[in-house]
Amino acid sequence: MDNFLERITLTDEEGNDVEFEVITKLDIEENEYFIVVPAGSEDLDAVALKVVEDEAGNEVLVSVDDEDEFNMVAEAYETLSEEGLLD
């Protein structure tokens, strides 16, 4: 798949840099989410990340841990994907 929007590098909990390919960005209920997959991976299991502000006011990406919120994002992604409306 070469239709990714961009690549981003995130730091995991152990301090390792991990590169992801952004599938799409979603705006849902005044929040912004990134749907990403590990770069170069044959496994295309998507991960949902939410844009939040840290204590310094910088935008950072965090995993969506709340089950209801994750289900809402997954449903929106699936709907847009089925309708062919993704970037």
DSSP file (Angstrom, degrees, kcal/mol; ACC not computed):
  #  RESIDUE AA STRUCTURE BP1 BP2  ACC     N-H-->O    O-->H-N    N-H-->O    O-->H-N    TCO  KAPPA ALPHA  PHI   PSI    X-CA   Y-CA   Z-CA
    1    1 A M              0   0    0      0, 0.0     3,-0.2     0, 0.0     0, 0.0   0.000 360.0 360.0 360.0 119.1    0.0    0.0    0.0
    2    2 A D        +     0   0    0      1,-0.1     0, 0.0     3,-0.0     0, 0.0   0.200 360.0  91.7-111.7  14.9    1.6    3.2   -1.1
    3    3 A N        +     0   0    0      3,-0.0    -1,-0.1     0, 0.0     2,-0.1   0.053  51.7 133.6-101.8  26.8   -1.4    5.6   -0.4
    4    4 A F        -     0   0    0     -3,-0.2    19,-0.2     1,-0.1     3,-0.1  -0.453  57.3-133.6 -74.1 149.8   -0.5    6.5    3.2
    5    5 A L  S    S-     0   0    0     17,-2.3     2,-0.3     1,-0.2    -1,-0.1   0.916  71.5 -41.1 -68.8 -44.3   -0.6   10.2    4.1
    6    6 A E  E     -A   22   0A   0     16,-0.6    16,-3.2     2,-0.0     2,-0.4  -0.967  55.2-101.4-169.6 173.8    2.7   10.4    5.8
    7    7 A R  E     -A   21   0A   0     -2,-0.3     2,-0.3    14,-0.2    14,-0.2  -0.925  31.5-172.1-113.0 142.5    5.1    8.6    8.2
    8    8 A I  E     -A   20   0A   0     12,-2.6    12,-3.3    -2,-0.4     2,-0.5  -0.957  15.9-139.8-130.4 152.1    5.5    9.5   11.8
    9    9 A T  E     -A   19   0A   0     -2,-0.3     2,-0.3    10,-0.2    10,-0.2  -0.958  22.2-176.5-114.0 126.7    8.0    8.3   14.4
   10   10 A L  E     -A   18   0A   0      8,-3.0     8,-3.5    -2,-0.5     2,-0.5  -0.851  23.8-126.4-118.7 155.6    6.7    7.7   17.9
   11   11 A T  E     -A   17   0A   0     -2,-0.3     6,-0.2     6,-0.2    -2,-0.0  -0.900  26.1-144.8-103.2 125.5    8.6    6.7   21.1
   12   12 A D    >   -     0   0    0      4,-2.9     3,-1.9    -2,-0.5    -1,-0.0  -0.146  35.9 -87.1 -81.0-178.3    7.3    3.6   22.9
   13   13 A E  T 3  S+     0   0    0      1,-0.3    -1,-0.1     2,-0.1    -2,-0.0   0.725 128.2  53.2 -64.1 -22.6    7.2    3.0   26.6
   14   14 A E  T 3  S-     0   0    0      2,-0.1    -1,-0.3     0, 0.0    -2,-0.0   0.398 121.7-104.4 -92.0   2.5   10.8    1.6   26.5
   15   15 A G  S <  S+     0   0    0     -3,-1.9     2,-0.3     1,-0.3    -2,-0.1   0.554  74.5 140.7  88.0   8.3   12.1    4.7   24.8
   16   16 A N        -     0   0    0      1,-0.0    -4,-2.9    -5,-0.0     2,-0.4  -0.665  53.2-123.6 -86.1 138.4   12.4    3.0   21.3
   17   17 A D  E     -A   11   0A   0     -2,-0.3     2,-0.4    -6,-0.2    -6,-0.2  -0.680  29.4-171.9 -79.9 131.4   11.6    5.0   18.2
   18   18 A V  E     -A   10   0A   0     -8,-3.5    -8,-3.0    -2,-0.4     2,-0.4  -0.994  13.7-141.0-127.9 128.8    8.9    3.2   16.1
   19   19 A E  E     -A    9   0A   0     -2,-0.4    20,-2.6   -10,-0.2     2,-0.3  -0.737  20.6-174.7 -94.1 136.3    7.9    4.4   12.7
   20   20 A F  E     -AB   8  38A   0    -12,-3.3   -12,-2.6    -2,-0.4     2,-0.5  -0.918  21.9-133.1-126.1 152.6    4.2    4.3   11.6
   21   21 A E  E     -AB   7  37A   0     16,-3.1    16,-2.0    -2,-0.3     2,-0.5  -0.925  25.6-130.2-103.6 129.1    2.4    5.1    8.4
   22   22 A V  E     -AB   6  36A   0    -16,-3.2   -17,-2.3    -2,-0.5   -16,-0.6  -0.681  22.2-176.4 -82.4 121.7   -0.7    7.3    8.7
   23   23 A I  E     -     0   0A   0     12,-3.2     2,-0.3    -2,-0.5    -1,-0.2   0.914  65.1 -33.3 -79.9 -48.8   -3.7    5.8    7.0
   24   24 A T  E     - B   0  35A   0     11,-1.3    11,-2.7    62,-0.1     2,-0.4  -0.981  49.9-121.9-162.9 167.3   -6.0    8.7    7.7
   25   25 A K  E     - B   0  34A   0     -2,-0.3     2,-0.4     9,-0.2     9,-0.2  -0.965  27.3-162.9-117.3 138.7   -6.9   11.5   10.2
   26   26 A L  E     - B   0  33A   0      7,-2.8     7,-3.0    -2,-0.4     2,-0.6  -0.966  13.2-153.0-124.8 138.9  -10.4   11.7   11.6
   27   27 A D  E     + B   0  32A   0     -2,-0.4     2,-0.4     5,-0.2     5,-0.2  -0.957  27.3 168.2-108.0 115.2  -12.2   14.5   13.4
   28   28 A I  E >   - B   0  31A   0      3,-2.6     3,-1.8    -2,-0.6    -2,-0.1  -0.990  63.4 -19.4-133.8 124.5  -14.8   13.1   15.8
   29   29 A E  T 3  S-     0   0    0     -2,-0.4    -1,-0.1     1,-0.3     3,-0.1   0.892 127.1 -49.1  46.7  52.3  -16.7   15.0   18.4
   30   30 A E  T 3  S+     0   0    0      1,-0.2     2,-0.3    -3,-0.0    -1,-0.3   0.627 119.4 107.6  65.5  16.8  -14.1   17.9   18.5
   31   31 A N  E <   -B   28   0A   0     -3,-1.8    -3,-2.6    21,-0.0     2,-0.4  -0.918  61.6-137.9-120.8 150.9  -11.2   15.5   18.8
   32   32 A E  E     -B   27   0A   0     19,-0.5    19,-2.8    -2,-0.3     2,-0.3  -0.916  21.4-174.0-110.4 135.0   -8.6   14.5   16.2
   33   33 A Y  E     -BC  26  50A   0     -7,-3.0    -7,-2.8    -2,-0.4     2,-0.4  -0.944  14.6-149.3-127.2 147.0   -7.5   10.9   15.7
   34   34 A F  E     -BC  25  49A   0     15,-2.9    15,-2.7    -2,-0.3     2,-0.6  -0.952   7.1-152.7-111.2 135.4   -4.8    9.3   13.6
   35   35 A I  E     +BC  24  48A   0    -11,-2.7   -12,-3.2    -2,-0.4   -11,-1.3  -0.957  30.9 171.3-105.7 120.3   -5.3    5.8   12.3
   36   36 A V  E     -BC  22  47A   0     11,-2.7    11,-3.0    -2,-0.6   -14,-0.2  -0.854  26.2-159.1-130.8 159.8   -1.8    4.3   11.8
   37   37 A V  E     -B   21   0A   0    -16,-2.0   -16,-3.1    -2,-0.3     9,-0.1  -0.967  43.3 -88.5-131.9 151.4   -0.1    1.0   11.0
   38   38 A P  E >   -B   20   0A   0      0, 0.0     3,-1.5     0, 0.0   -18,-0.3  -0.373  54.3-104.7 -58.8 134.5    3.5    0.0   11.7
   39   39 A A  T 3  S+     0   0    0    -20,-2.6   -20,-0.1     1,-0.3     3,-0.1  -0.360  98.5   4.8 -64.1 135.1    5.8    1.1    8.8
   40   40 A G  T 3  S+     0   0    0      1,-0.2     2,-0.3    -3,-0.1    -1,-0.3   0.514  95.6 137.7  73.3   4.8    6.9   -1.7    6.5
   41   41 A S    <   -     0   0    0     -3,-1.5    -1,-0.2     1,-0.1    -4,-0.0  -0.632  51.8-151.0 -87.3 140.5    4.8   -4.3    8.3
   42   42 A E  S    S+     0   0    0     -2,-0.3     2,-0.7    -3,-0.1    -1,-0.1   0.746  83.5  85.4 -74.7 -24.2    2.9   -6.9    6.4
   43   43 A D        -     0   0    0      1,-0.1    -2,-0.1     2,-0.1    -1,-0.0  -0.703  62.7-170.1 -80.2 114.5    0.4   -6.9    9.3
   44   44 A L        +     0   0    0     -2,-0.7     2,-0.6    -7,-0.1    -1,-0.1  -0.055  28.4 147.0-101.0  32.9   -2.0   -4.0    8.6
   45   45 A D        -     0   0    0      1,-0.1     2,-0.1    -7,-0.0    -2,-0.1  -0.589  45.7-135.1 -67.8 114.9   -3.7   -4.0   12.0
   46   46 A A        -     0   0    0     -2,-0.6     2,-0.4    -9,-0.1    -9,-0.2  -0.380  13.5-151.0 -76.9 150.7   -4.5   -0.4   12.5
   47   47 A V  E     -C   36   0A   0    -11,-3.0   -11,-2.7    -2,-0.1     2,-0.5  -0.966   9.2-139.0-120.4 136.7   -3.9    1.5   15.7
   48   48 A A  E     -C   35   0A   0     -2,-0.4    16,-1.4   -13,-0.2     2,-0.4  -0.853  21.2-175.5 -98.2 128.9   -6.0    4.5   16.8
   49   49 A L  E     -CD  34  63A   0    -15,-2.7   -15,-2.9    -2,-0.5     2,-0.4  -0.967  13.2-144.5-124.0 141.0   -4.1    7.5   18.3
   50   50 A K  E     -CD  33  62A   0     12,-3.2    12,-2.3    -2,-0.4     2,-0.6  -0.845  14.0-128.5-107.0 139.6   -5.7   10.6   19.8
   51   51 A V  E     + D   0  61A   0    -19,-2.8   -19,-0.5    -2,-0.4     2,-0.3  -0.775  40.8 161.6 -85.8 122.4   -4.2   14.1   19.6
   52   52 A V  E     - D   0  60A   0      8,-2.8     8,-3.2    -2,-0.6     2,-0.4  -0.893  38.8-110.2-133.4 164.8   -4.1   15.7   23.1
   53   53 A E  E     - D   0  59A   0     -2,-0.3     6,-0.2     6,-0.2     2,-0.1  -0.831  28.7-144.6 -96.9 135.1   -2.2   18.6   24.6
   54   54 A D    >   -     0   0    0      4,-2.6     3,-2.0    -2,-0.4    -1,-0.0  -0.231  41.0 -83.0 -84.2-176.5    0.5   17.9   27.2
   55   55 A E  T 3  S+     0   0    0      1,-0.3    -1,-0.1     2,-0.1    -2,-0.0   0.777 130.9  52.8 -59.7 -28.1    1.3   20.0   30.2
   56   56 A A  T 3  S-     0   0    0      2,-0.1    -1,-0.3     1,-0.0     3,-0.1   0.430 120.5-106.6 -88.8   0.2    3.5   22.4   28.0
   57   57 A G  S <  S+     0   0    0     -3,-2.0     2,-0.3     1,-0.3    -2,-0.1   0.565  74.3 139.3  86.4   8.3    0.7   22.9   25.5
   58   58 A N        -     0   0    0      1,-0.0    -4,-2.6    -5,-0.0     2,-0.4  -0.637  57.5-115.2 -85.4 143.3    2.3   20.7   22.8
   59   59 A E  E     +D   53   0A   0     -2,-0.3     2,-0.3    -6,-0.2    -6,-0.2  -0.652  42.2 174.4 -77.4 130.4    0.2   18.4   20.7
   60   60 A V  E     -D   52   0A   0     -8,-3.2    -8,-2.8    -2,-0.4     2,-0.5  -0.924  29.1-120.6-132.6 158.4    1.1   14.7   21.4
   61   61 A L  E     +D   51   0A   0     -2,-0.3     2,-0.3   -10,-0.2   -10,-0.2  -0.866  30.8 179.3-102.0 132.9   -0.4   11.4   20.2
   62   62 A V  E     -D   50   0A   0    -12,-2.3   -12,-3.2    -2,-0.5     2,-0.1  -0.944  33.2-101.2-129.4 152.3   -1.7    8.9   22.8
   63   63 A S  E     -D   49   0A   0     -2,-0.3     2,-1.0   -14,-0.2   -14,-0.2  -0.386  35.3-115.2 -69.6 150.8   -3.3    5.5   22.4
   64   64 A V        +     0   0    0    -16,-1.4   -16,-0.1     1,-0.2    -1,-0.1  -0.780  44.3 165.1 -89.4 103.0   -7.1    5.3   22.8
   65   65 A D        +     0   0    0     -2,-1.0     2,-0.4     5,-0.0    -1,-0.2   0.710  43.9  95.5 -94.5 -23.7   -7.5    3.2   25.9
   66   66 A D     >  -     0   0    0      1,-0.2     4,-2.9     2,-0.0     5,-0.2  -0.571  68.1-146.5 -72.1 123.9  -11.1    3.9   26.7
   67   67 A E  H  > S+     0   0    0     -2,-0.4     4,-2.6     1,-0.2     5,-0.2   0.888  96.1  48.6 -61.7 -42.4  -13.2    1.0   25.1
   68   68 A D  H  > S+     0   0    0      2,-0.2     4,-2.0     1,-0.2    -1,-0.2   0.917 114.1  46.3 -64.6 -42.9  -16.2    3.2   24.2
   69   69 A E  H  > S+     0   0    0      2,-0.2     4,-2.3     1,-0.2    -2,-0.2   0.919 112.6  50.3 -65.3 -43.3  -14.0    5.9   22.6
   70   70 A F  H  X S+     0   0    0     -4,-2.9     4,-3.0     1,-0.2     5,-0.2   0.925 110.1  50.1 -60.1 -44.9  -12.0    3.2   20.7
   71   71 A N  H  X S+     0   0    0     -4,-2.6     4,-2.4     1,-0.2    -1,-0.2   0.875 109.4  52.1 -61.9 -37.7  -15.2    1.6   19.4
   72   72 A M  H  X S+     0   0    0     -4,-2.0     4,-2.1     2,-0.2    -1,-0.2   0.924 113.0  43.9 -63.5 -45.4  -16.5    5.0   18.3
   73   73 A V  H  X S+     0   0    0     -4,-2.3     4,-2.6     2,-0.2    -2,-0.2   0.918 113.9  50.3 -66.7 -43.9  -13.3    5.7   16.3
   74   74 A A  H  X S+     0   0    0     -4,-3.0     4,-2.7     1,-0.2    -2,-0.2   0.903 110.8  49.5 -61.8 -41.6  -13.2    2.2   14.9
   75   75 A E  H  X S+     0   0    0     -4,-2.4     4,-2.5    -5,-0.2    -1,-0.2   0.915 111.5  48.4 -64.5 -42.9  -16.8    2.5   13.8
   76   76 A A  H  X S+     0   0    0     -4,-2.1     4,-2.4     2,-0.2     5,-0.2   0.919 113.0  48.4 -63.0 -43.4  -16.2    5.9   12.1
   77   77 A Y  H  X S+     0   0    0     -4,-2.6     4,-2.5     2,-0.2    -2,-0.2   0.931 112.5  47.8 -62.1 -46.8  -13.1    4.5   10.3
   78   78 A E  H  X S+     0   0    0     -4,-2.7     4,-2.7     2,-0.2    -2,-0.2   0.905 111.7  50.4 -62.4 -42.1  -14.9    1.4    9.1
   79   79 A T  H  X S+     0   0    0     -4,-2.5     4,-1.8     2,-0.2    -1,-0.2   0.940 113.3  44.7 -61.8 -48.1  -17.9    3.5    7.9
   80   80 A L  H  <>S+     0   0    0     -4,-2.4     5,-2.8     1,-0.2     6,-0.5   0.882 113.8  50.9 -64.0 -38.0  -15.6    5.9    5.9
   81   81 A S  H ><5S+     0   0    0     -4,-2.5     3,-1.2    -5,-0.2    -2,-0.2   0.928 110.1  48.6 -65.2 -45.6  -13.6    3.0    4.6
   82   82 A E  H 3<5S+     0   0    0     -4,-2.7    -1,-0.2     1,-0.3    -2,-0.2   0.838 112.7  48.7 -63.4 -33.6  -16.7    1.1    3.4
   83   83 A E  T 3<5S-     0   0    0     -4,-1.8    -1,-0.3    -5,-0.2    -2,-0.2   0.434 112.4-119.8 -87.8   0.7  -18.0    4.2    1.7
   84   84 A G  T < 5S+     0   0    0     -3,-1.2    -3,-0.2    -4,-0.3    -2,-0.1   0.793  75.3 127.6  69.2  28.2  -14.7    4.9    0.0
   85   85 A L      < +     0   0    0     -5,-2.8    -4,-0.2    -6,-0.2     2,-0.1   0.323  33.5 112.2-101.6   7.4  -14.3    8.3    1.7
   86   86 A L              0   0    0     -6,-0.5   -62,-0.1    -5,-0.1    -9,-0.0  -0.486 360.0 360.0 -80.7 153.7  -10.9    7.8    3.2
   87   87 A D              0   0    0     -2,-0.1    -1,-0.1   -62,-0.1   -63,-0.1   0.493 360.0 360.0 -56.6 360.0   -7.9    9.9    2.0
